[in-house]
């Protein structure tokens, strides 16, 4: 497992793109290894609102998989999301970009 670290914040709306090998590994088809590759993130939200941000995972610019993350909370929240079980789309080995899309009306996310 490798950490992708970004210390900063996003205001109102926009897209954050991080280009880096995401180290996705497919589930063992034999069932001997029950490991599922996962994406783990912590989000700090200043102002609760009825909205979502979207985490997208791409390979060479092609969107492979994604998941929405609701932000109707204040403070810290974690997401622990398995690529093959919990996300929409089909993950691929070699995914090399994370895109975070948000459209919020107030506050900041960290």
C-alpha positions in Angstrom: 0.0 0.0 0.0 1.3 3.4 -0.9 0.1 6.8 0.4 -0.8 9.6 -1.9 -0.5 12.7 0.3 -2.1 16.1 -0.5 -2.2 18.8 2.2 -4.5 21.5 1.0 -8.1 22.5 0.5 -10.7 23.0 -2.2 -13.0 25.9 -2.2 -16.5 25.9 -3.7 -16.1 24.0 -6.9 -13.4 22.6 -9.1 -11.3 19.6 -10.0 -8.2 18.3 -8.2 -6.1 15.9 -10.4 -3.3 13.8 -9.0 -1.3 11.8 -11.5 0.4 8.8 -9.9 0.4 5.1 -10.2 -2.6 4.1 -7.9 -1.2 0.6 -7.3 -4.5 -1.2 -8.0 -4.2 -5.0 -7.9 -7.0 -7.3 -9.2 -8.6 -9.7 -6.8 -7.1 -13.2 -7.0 -9.5 -15.2 -9.3 -8.7 -18.5 -7.6 -10.2 -17.2 -4.3 -7.1 -18.3 -2.4 -6.2 -14.6 -1.6 -9.2 -12.7 -0.3 -7.4 -9.3 -0.5 -9.4 -6.5 -2.1 -7.5 -3.4 -3.3 -8.9 -0.3 -1.6 -8.8 3.5 -1.7 -8.8 5.1 1.7 -9.2 8.9 2.3 -9.9 11.3 5.1 -12.0 14.4 4.4 -12.5 17.5 6.6 -15.6 19.5 5.8 -16.2 22.9 7.3 -19.9 23.3 6.4 -22.4 20.4 6.1 -24.4 20.5 2.9 -26.6 18.3 0.9 -24.1 17.5 -1.8 -21.5 15.0 -2.9 -18.0 15.0 -4.2 -16.9 12.4 -6.7 -13.7 10.4 -6.7 -12.7 9.2 -10.2 -9.9 6.8 -11.0 -8.5 6.9 -14.5 -5.9 5.1 -16.7 -4.2 7.2 -19.3 -7.1 9.7 -19.2 -9.8 7.1 -19.5 -12.2 6.9 -16.6 -12.3 3.4 -15.1 -14.2 3.6 -11.9 -15.6 6.1 -9.4 -17.6 6.7 -6.2 -19.6 9.5 -4.7 -18.9 10.8 -1.2 -21.7 12.7 0.7 -20.6 15.8 2.5 -23.6 16.4 4.8 -21.3 16.5 7.9 -18.8 18.8 9.6 -15.5 17.7 10.8 -13.5 14.6 9.8 -14.9 11.5 7.9 -13.1 8.6 6.4 -13.9 6.6 3.3 -12.6 3.1 2.9 -13.8 1.9 -0.5 -12.8 -1.3 -2.4 -12.3 -0.8 -6.1 -13.9 -4.0 -7.2 -16.7 -4.2 -4.7 -17.8 -0.7 -3.8 -17.2 1.5 -6.8 -19.1 2.1 -10.1 -17.3 1.0 -13.3 -14.5 -1.4 -13.8 -11.1 -0.8 -12.2 -8.0 -1.6 -14.3 -4.4 -2.4 -13.3 -2.2 0.6 -14.2 -4.7 3.3 -13.2 -2.6 6.4 -12.9 -4.8 9.3 -12.1 -7.1 10.3 -9.3 -9.6 13.1 -10.0 -11.7 14.7 -7.3 -14.7 16.7 -8.5 -16.7 18.9 -6.3 -19.4 21.5 -6.6 -20.1 23.0 -3.2 -21.9 26.2 -2.4 -20.0 27.2 0.8 -17.1 26.4 3.0 -13.9 24.4 2.2 -12.9 20.8 2.1 -9.5 19.6 3.4 
